[in-house]
Amino acid sequence: MKPFEGYAPDWKWCSAGGSRDFDRLSDRQLTFREKLEWLEEAETLTLGLREERQKRRGERQSEGGKL
């Protein structure tokens, strides 16, 4: 992604709504390929977190059900 060219800093981006607006504005600059890469990274992270959660559950059950 290109740096934020053409965006003048604005205080409105410091609010929750302004932050969402800035995200939408900057997301429009992403190429289709960059969007796909972002989705793949998010999926990898999600699968890794799920695997770790299942490992922890398995360890708890092997300890005799202690929480």
C-alpha positions as CSV (number, residue, x, y, z in Angstrom):
1,M,0.0,0.0,0.0
2,K,1.2,3.5,-0.8
3,P,1.8,5.9,2.1
4,F,-1.2,8.1,2.8
5,E,-0.5,10.4,-0.1
6,G,-3.0,13.2,-0.6
7,Y,-4.5,12.9,2.9
8,A,-4.1,16.0,5.0
9,P,-4.0,15.1,8.7
10,D,-7.3,16.0,10.3
11,W,-8.4,15.9,14.0
12,K,-11.7,14.3,13.0
13,W,-9.8,11.1,12.5
14,C,-9.2,11.0,16.3
15,S,-12.8,10.1,17.0
16,A,-14.4,6.6,16.6
17,G,-16.4,7.7,13.6
18,G,-13.5,9.6,12.1
19,S,-11.3,6.6,12.5
20,R,-13.8,4.4,10.6
21,D,-14.0,7.0,7.9
22,F,-10.2,7.1,7.6
23,D,-10.1,3.3,7.4
24,R,-12.6,3.3,4.6
25,L,-10.7,6.0,2.8
26,S,-7.4,4.2,3.1
27,D,-8.9,0.8,2.2
28,R,-10.0,2.3,-1.2
29,Q,-6.3,2.6,-1.9
30,L,-5.6,-1.1,-1.6
31,T,-5.3,-3.2,-4.7
32,F,-7.4,-6.4,-5.0
33,R,-4.2,-8.4,-4.4
34,E,-3.4,-6.5,-1.2
35,K,-7.0,-7.2,0.0
36,L,-6.6,-10.9,-0.7
37,E,-3.3,-11.0,1.1
38,W,-4.8,-9.2,4.1
39,L,-7.7,-11.8,4.2
40,E,-5.2,-14.7,4.0
41,E,-3.2,-13.3,6.9
42,A,-6.4,-12.8,8.9
43,E,-7.4,-16.4,8.2
44,T,-4.0,-17.7,9.2
45,L,-4.2,-15.8,12.5
46,T,-7.7,-17.0,13.2
47,L,-6.7,-20.7,12.6
48,G,-3.6,-20.3,14.8
49,L,-5.7,-18.8,17.6
50,R,-8.2,-21.6,17.3
51,E,-5.5,-24.3,17.4
52,E,-4.0,-22.7,20.5
53,R,-7.4,-22.6,22.2
54,Q,-8.0,-26.3,21.4
55,K,-4.5,-27.2,22.8
56,R,-5.3,-25.4,26.1
57,R,-8.6,-27.1,26.4
58,G,-6.9,-30.5,25.8
59,E,-4.3,-29.7,28.5
60,R,-7.1,-28.8,31.0
61,Q,-9.0,-32.0,30.3
62,S,-5.8,-34.1,30.7
63,E,-5.2,-32.5,34.1
64,G,-8.4,-34.0,35.4
65,G,-10.8,-31.3,34.4
66,K,-9.3,-28.5,36.4
67,L,-10.3,-25.1,35.2
